[in-house]
Amino acid sequence: MTPLSATACAIARPRTDRGQGDRIALSAATSHGSHLRTEDVRVWLEERRQANDFRVERIPFDALDQWRFKPGSGNLGHRSGRFFTIEGLHVEERDGPFGDGPRREWQQPVIRQPEAGILGILCKEFDGVLHFLMQAKMEPGNPNLVQLSPTVQATRSNYTRAHGGADVKLIEHFFQPERVIADVLQSEQGSWFFRKVNRNMIVETVDEIEADDDFRWLTLGQIAALLHDDLTVNMNARSVLSCLPFPDCTPGALFSDTQLLSWFTGERSRRDVRAHRIPLSSVCGWKQGPESVEHEEGRYFRAVAVAVQAGNRERIQWTQPLFEAIGVGVVAFLLRDFGGIPHVLVHARADGGFLDTVELAPTVQCTPRNYAHLSTVDQPPFLGIVLNASPSRIRYEAVHSEEGGRFLNASSRYLVVDTNDTETPLDPPPGYAWASLAQLTELTRHGHYLNVEARTLLACLNALSTQPKGGA
């Protein structure tokens, strides 16, 4: 029976599972799991690093196997036509209701991966508490290689075995799930990907699951503790966890849901972003050498090639291109209480790779190194407040890596910082608005509302509400 089949029981059903939020809240409040102590998760992750032969080495482009620069366009792609390509992108952006505002224009390399992958977490009750099956997964771009990942993390090319390797473990549980807790197409980095989406899923099972040593069942409370550690919970897991329907216990918000959505729709309407793909060989301001494609002034990122060895992956050896980050990013929400209800300052951010022009982003999202040559007034709004915040005002802080399957050593310092009316008034600058955490949680039920950085911070804020800083 498919999830929408009504032939077995043609009666009306409740539109929502009212007990689901309570079960999620109980799991979030449970800091000791039935299978593994939280402090032992860190030991287990290190054991998995040591148990396999993991190696990532930089190589020149001409040492790539099955990848080549296409004659004419210069686009870098796999000979099979699968996986992804590195192409060029030309972006023009204008503000203003009539497209008559300030104009920005630039070109850059971009990753085009038109197929949607599956990021899925299995959950199951043990001793009356939901546990989530997490994987110790190696990704070549992770600074520490192995991090806590979803049960399944696979592109369509991977789970259809375009690489010629083994099957993706446990993928069958996400093809026709019986009990779905969350299922939504979410975007990824619009500054480096061209319209990439993945299916973020959380599926409950009652089956006996045969999982090997790379998998462990954890409560949400345990995962929340691990979200306070640097480079531990990977980007895909953070994205999926942000989609959990946490119960809304707040009596209201500064603006109604309708007002917030109206503001956001207005932001989408007034921003004119025109992005189209161009040949990689024609991208202005970037240069190509034997080992990298990089910006002429050494900013932003560079495309490089790596050779990978991973004993526990579907394919043990392979080569691939990656985008290598230049500098550590800063991603932050400024937070204020209104009527005792926490609100964060969201930014309607336009990136050339977004499908819907604008998505809600954190207050600050940038790599400060890229703006160091500019005067303070020309740097991103609120960056100085975040960088100069005293420790007493920092509610949350951890370094998290970005997508390790496509990005090399890309990490950001994620923060939640208390602010006040002097720094961040009730009426913020254009493009910014106050939203409650419950409102952001509701928006994650739909795709293309919160960008991946905002979803990470939402997962961290949910962790903050259930764990002390640094607590296990």
C-alpha positions in Angstrom: 0.0 0.0 0.0 1.4 3.4 -0.9 1.2 6.2 1.7 -1.8 7.8 -0.1 -3.7 4.7 -0.8 -7.3 4.8 0.6 -8.6 1.5 -0.8 -8.0 -0.4 2.4 -10.0 2.0 4.6 -12.1 4.6 2.9 -12.8 6.9 5.9 -11.7 10.3 6.9 -8.6 10.4 9.1 -7.1 13.1 11.4 -5.0 15.6 9.4 -2.3 15.6 12.0 -0.9 13.2 14.6 -1.4 15.2 17.8 0.7 12.8 19.9 3.7 13.0 17.6 4.9 16.3 19.0 4.8 14.9 22.5 6.9 11.9 21.4 9.5 14.1 19.8 9.6 16.3 22.9 10.1 13.2 25.1 13.0 12.0 22.9 14.6 15.5 23.0 14.3 15.5 26.8 15.9 12.1 27.1 19.7 12.5 27.4 20.4 8.8 28.0 19.6 6.3 25.3 18.9 2.7 25.4 21.9 1.6 23.4 24.8 3.9 23.9 25.8 6.6 26.4 26.3 10.0 24.9 29.9 10.3 26.0 30.5 7.0 24.3 29.3 8.3 20.9 32.5 10.3 20.6 34.5 7.2 21.3 32.5 5.2 18.8 33.1 7.9 16.1 36.8 7.8 16.7 36.8 4.0 16.6 35.1 4.1 13.2 37.8 6.5 11.9 40.4 4.1 13.0 38.6 0.9 11.8 38.8 1.8 8.2 41.5 3.0 5.8 40.4 6.5 5.0 42.7 8.7 2.8 42.0 11.9 0.8 44.8 13.3 -1.4 44.9 16.3 -3.6 45.6 15.4 -7.3 45.9 17.4 -10.5 42.9 17.5 -12.8 44.5 15.3 -15.4 44.8 12.5 -12.7 41.0 12.3 -12.4 39.5 9.0 -13.4 36.3 9.1 -15.5 36.1 12.9 -15.2 37.1 15.4 -17.9 36.8 18.9 -19.1 34.4 19.0 -22.0 35.8 20.4 -25.2 34.3 23.8 -26.1 32.5 24.6 -22.8 35.3 23.5 -20.5 32.6 22.1 -18.1 34.0 19.4 -15.8 31.8 16.3 -15.7 31.8 12.5 -15.3 32.0 10.4 -18.5 28.7 8.7 -17.5 26.8 12.0 -17.5 25.7 11.2 -13.9 26.6 12.6 -10.5 27.3 16.3 -11.1 29.1 18.9 -13.3 31.1 22.0 -12.6 29.9 24.8 -14.9 29.8 28.5 -15.0 27.1 30.8 -13.7 26.2 34.4 -14.7 24.0 36.3 -12.1 22.3 39.6 -12.3 20.4 41.0 -9.3 18.3 44.1 -8.8 16.4 45.3 -5.8 13.2 47.4 -5.9 9.6 46.8 -6.8 10.2 47.8 -10.4 13.7 46.3 -10.8 15.1 49.9 -10.5 17.2 49.4 -7.4 20.9 48.8 -7.0 22.3 46.3 -9.5 24.9 43.6 -8.9 26.4 41.3 -11.5 29.0 38.5 -11.3 30.2 35.2 -12.7 31.5 32.2 -10.9 31.9 28.4 -11.1 28.9 26.4 -9.8 28.0 22.8 -9.1 25.0 21.5 -11.1 23.5 18.4 -9.7 19.9 18.2 -11.1 19.0 14.9 -9.5 17.4 14.9 -6.0 19.0 12.6 -3.4 17.6 11.1 -0.3 18.7 12.2 3.2 16.8 9.9 5.5 16.7 9.1 9.2 15.0 6.0 10.5 13.5 6.2 14.0 12.0 3.6 16.3 10.7 3.4 19.9 12.8 1.7 22.5 11.6 1.7 26.1 8.8 4.1 25.0 11.2 6.7 23.7 11.9 7.5 20.0 15.5 6.7 19.0 17.1 7.8 15.7 19.4 5.6 13.7 22.5 7.6 12.9 25.5 6.6 10.8 29.2 7.2 11.3 29.9 8.3 7.7 33.1 9.2 5.9 32.9 12.1 3.5 36.1 13.2 1.6 35.5 16.9 2.3 35.0 16.7 6.1 38.0 18.1 8.0 37.9 15.1 10.3 36.5 12.7 7.6 33.9 10.8 9.8 30.9 12.6 11.3 27.4 11.7 12.5 25.2 11.4 9.5 21.6 10.4 8.6 20.8 6.7 8.2 20.8 7.2 4.5 22.6 9.9 2.6 22.6 9.1 -1.1 22.2 10.8 -4.5 20.1 9.1 -7.1 23.3 8.2 -9.0 24.5 6.4 -5.8 21.4 4.4 -5.0 20.9 3.4 -8.6 24.6 2.3 -8.5 25.9 4.5 -11.3 29.3 4.2 -9.6 29.3 0.4 -10.0 29.6 -0.1 -6.3 27.6 -1.8 -3.6 24.0 -1.0 -2.7 23.2 1.9 -0.3 22.4 0.3 3.1 18.8 0.6 4.4 17.7 2.7 1.4 14.6 0.5 0.9 13.0 1.9 4.1 12.6 5.3 2.3 11.0 4.2 -1.0 7.5 3.5 0.2 7.4 4.4 3.9 4.4 3.5 6.0 4.8 6.1 8.8 6.3 9.4 7.8 7.3 12.0 10.4 8.9 14.5 7.9 9.3 14.5 4.1 10.2 17.7 2.3 12.5 18.8 -0.6 15.0 21.2 0.8 17.6 23.4 -0.9 21.3 23.4 -0.3 23.9 26.1 -0.6 22.6 28.5 -3.2 26.0 30.3 -3.5 27.8 27.1 -4.7 25.0 24.8 -6.1 22.7 25.6 -9.0 19.2 24.7 -7.8 20.2 21.6 -5.9 17.6 19.9 -3.7 17.5 16.8 -1.5 14.6 14.9 -0.1 14.8 15.3 3.7 12.9 12.4 5.4 12.3 11.0 8.8 10.5 7.7 8.8 9.4 5.5 11.7 9.7 1.8 11.6 8.6 -1.1 13.8 10.8 -3.6 11.9 13.9 -5.2 13.3 16.8 -3.4 11.7 20.0 -5.2 11.1 22.6 -2.4 11.2 26.4 -2.9 11.2 29.0 -1.2 13.4 28.7 2.1 11.4 25.2 2.7 12.9 23.8 3.5 16.3 20.4 4.4 17.8 20.4 7.7 19.6 17.7 9.9 21.2 17.2 13.5 20.2 18.5 14.5 23.6 21.8 12.7 22.8 22.1 14.3 19.4 21.3 17.7 20.9 24.3 17.2 23.2 26.5 16.3 20.2 25.4 19.4 18.3 27.4 21.4 20.9 30.6 19.7 19.7 32.7 21.0 16.8 32.7 19.0 13.6 30.6 16.1 14.9 27.0 16.2 13.4 27.2 16.6 9.6 25.3 19.1 7.5 22.8 16.6 6.1 21.9 15.3 9.6 21.4 18.9 10.8 19.2 19.7 7.8 17.0 16.6 8.3 16.7 17.1 12.1 15.5 20.7 11.5 12.4 19.4 9.8 11.2 17.6 12.9 7.7 18.9 13.9 8.6 20.0 17.4 5.5 21.0 19.4 4.7 24.7 19.6 4.3 25.7 23.2 4.5 29.4 22.7 1.3 31.6 22.9 2.2 33.8 19.9 4.8 35.8 18.0 5.6 39.4 17.2 4.0 39.0 13.8 1.3 36.6 12.8 2.1 33.8 10.5 0.2 35.5 7.7 2.1 38.8 8.3 5.5 37.0 8.2 4.6 35.1 5.0 3.3 38.3 3.4 6.6 40.0 4.2 8.5 37.1 2.7 6.4 37.0 -0.4 7.0 40.7 -0.9 10.7 40.1 -0.6 10.6 37.4 -3.3 8.5 39.7 -5.5 10.7 42.8 -5.3 14.0 40.9 -5.9 14.9 40.4 -9.5 17.5 37.7 -9.7 18.4 36.3 -13.2 20.9 33.4 -13.2 21.8 31.3 -16.2 24.5 28.7 -16.8 27.4 29.6 -19.0 30.5 27.6 -20.1 33.1 27.2 -17.3 35.8 28.3 -19.8 34.1 31.7 -20.2 33.7 32.7 -16.6 35.2 36.1 -16.0 37.4 36.8 -13.0 38.5 33.2 -12.6 41.6 31.4 -13.8 42.2 27.7 -14.5 45.5 25.9 -13.7 46.5 22.2 -13.7 45.3 21.8 -10.1 42.6 24.4 -9.5 40.0 26.8 -10.9 40.2 29.8 -8.6 39.3 33.5 -8.3 41.9 35.9 -9.6 42.1 37.7 -6.3 42.2 34.4 -4.2 38.8 34.9 -2.7 35.6 32.8 -2.2 36.6 29.2 -3.1 38.4 27.1 -5.6 37.6 23.9 -7.6 40.2 21.1 -7.0 40.5 17.4 -7.5 41.0 14.6 -4.9 41.7 10.8 -4.8 39.7 9.0 -2.1 40.1 5.7 -0.3 37.3 4.7 2.0 37.0 1.0 3.0 33.4 1.2 4.2 31.8 3.1 1.3 29.7 1.7 -1.6 32.8 2.2 -3.7 36.2 1.8 -2.0 38.3 4.0 -4.3 37.4 6.9 -6.5 38.4 10.4 -7.7 36.3 13.5 -7.9 36.3 17.3 -8.0 35.4 19.3 -4.9 34.9 23.0 -4.1 37.6 24.0 -1.5 36.6 26.7 0.9 38.9 29.7 1.4 38.5 30.9 5.0 36.1 29.9 7.8 32.6 31.2 7.6 30.5 33.0 10.2 26.8 32.1 10.4 24.7 33.7 13.2 21.3 34.5 14.4 20.8 37.6 16.5 18.2 36.8 19.2 15.8 38.9 21.2 12.8 38.1 23.5 9.5 39.7 22.8 6.9 39.1 25.4 9.0 36.3 26.8 9.1 34.5 23.4 12.5 34.1 21.7 12.7 35.6 18.2 15.6 35.6 15.7 16.4 38.1 13.0 16.1 36.4 9.7 17.4 37.8 6.4 15.7 37.4 3.0 18.8 36.3 1.1 19.0 36.0 -2.7 21.6 33.6 -4.1 22.2 32.8 -7.7 21.7 29.1 -7.2 18.3 29.3 -5.5 15.3 27.9 -7.3 12.9 30.5 -5.8 15.2 33.6 -5.8 15.0 34.3 -2.0 15.1 32.0 1.0 15.2 32.9 4.7 18.8 33.0 6.0 20.5 33.7 9.3 21.1 37.3 10.3 24.8 37.0 9.3 26.1 34.5 6.7 29.5 35.2 5.2 33.2 34.5 5.2 34.7 37.6 6.8 38.0 37.1 4.9 36.1 38.0 1.6 35.2 41.4 3.0 38.4 42.3 4.9 39.4 44.7 2.1 36.2 46.7 2.4 35.3 49.5 4.8 33.1 48.7 7.8 30.0 50.3 6.2 30.4 48.1 3.1 30.6 44.9 5.0 27.6 42.7 5.7 25.1 44.2 8.1 25.4 43.1 11.7 28.7 41.3 11.1 30.5 43.6 13.6 27.9 42.9 16.3 28.5 39.1 15.9 32.3 39.3 15.7 32.5 41.6 18.7 30.0 39.9 21.0 31.2 39.2 24.5 31.1 35.6 25.7 28.2 36.4 28.1 26.0 37.2 25.1 26.7 34.0 23.1 23.9 31.5 23.7 25.3 28.9 21.3 28.6 28.4 19.5 30.1 25.5 17.6 32.1 24.9 14.4 30.2 22.8 11.8 31.3 21.6 8.5 29.3 22.0 5.3 28.5 19.3 2.7 31.5 17.0 2.8 30.6 15.2 -0.4 31.1 18.3 -2.6 33.1 20.7 -0.5 36.6 20.4 0.9 37.3 21.7 4.4 34.3 24.0 4.3 33.4 24.9 7.8 31.6 27.8 9.6 31.4 29.2 13.1 27.7 28.9 14.0 26.4 31.3 16.7 23.3 32.5 18.4 23.9 35.9 20.0 21.8 37.9 22.3 21.1 41.4 21.2 19.1 44.5 22.2 17.0 47.3 20.9 20.0 49.6 20.3 21.8 47.1 18.0 18.8 45.5 16.4 15.6 47.7 16.6 12.1 46.4 16.5 11.9 47.7 12.9 15.1 46.3 11.3 16.5 47.3 7.9 14.8 46.3 4.7 15.3 42.6 4.0 15.2 41.6 7.7 12.4 40.5 9.9 11.8 39.0 13.4 10.5 35.4 13.5 9.8 33.1 16.4 11.4 29.7 16.6 8.0 28.1 16.3 7.3 30.0 13.1 10.6 28.8 11.6 9.8 25.2 12.6 6.5 25.5 10.8 8.2 26.8 7.7 10.5 23.8 7.5 7.5 21.6 6.6 7.8 23.3 3.2 10.7 23.5 0.8 12.6 26.6 -0.3 11.7 28.7 2.8 14.7 28.3 5.1 18.1 27.9 3.6 20.5 25.2 4.8 22.4 27.5 7.1 19.2 28.7 8.8 18.1 25.1 9.1 21.4 24.2 10.8 20.9 27.0 13.3 17.3 26.0 13.9 18.5 22.5 14.8 21.1 24.0 17.1 18.4 26.2 18.8 16.3 23.2 19.4 19.3 21.6 20.9 19.9 24.7 23.0 16.4 24.4 24.5 17.1 20.9 25.8 20.8 20.9 26.7 23.1 23.0 28.7 26.0 24.5 26.7 28.6 21.8 26.2 26.5 19.3 28.2 26.4 15.6 27.4 
